[in-house]
Amino acid sequence: MAVVIVGAPAPGYLVAEATVKPGWVVLRGPQAVLVGIEKIATNPIDCSALSESFRKEITLDLAEYVAIVFPPDPIIAQVNIQEMVIVKAFQDLAVIGRNTQYSFNITPPVIEIEVKGPYTVINDLENNLEFEIYVDLKNLQPGVYVRRATIALPVTTALVGVSPEIFTVTIGGQ
């Protein structure tokens, strides 16, 4: 059977799978109509603005004079809706220094990152920039150092790209 879905789920979500149980039926009707049937479609299932999976009793889109003989139980559709996973680039993010009483300079002063994760989490990052990018300067004396930045992201995300990877830190006197 073919599950017919209409309407788009909520922004950032997609219909991952739609199935029906049972997956087959026995039909009764005019031979001229039944002989040409290869697949039976469901009546449309509306997924407009939905963000959660659901089960629903459905009907089939059958021609006139065609009826379901078996099974006697209702046909149930299972529609799985999932949040999309996206990759987003963030540019010109400031790299800060932490844990020093000395003056310092970080070169270059900005970083570009690419983050992969659920649509809503990535959009929150874009709107609120709720992550940290810093170079830990703890226990470093005045001098020049080459360091990587620490990039603290939400648990449900993954860092997929970063540029540059290395920073030059110049620590001066007090």
Summary of the structure (lengths in Angstrom):
residues: 174
radius of gyration: 28.4
end to end distance: 74.9
largest distance: 94.0
contacts: 461
relative contact order: 0.19
helix: 8%
strand: 51%
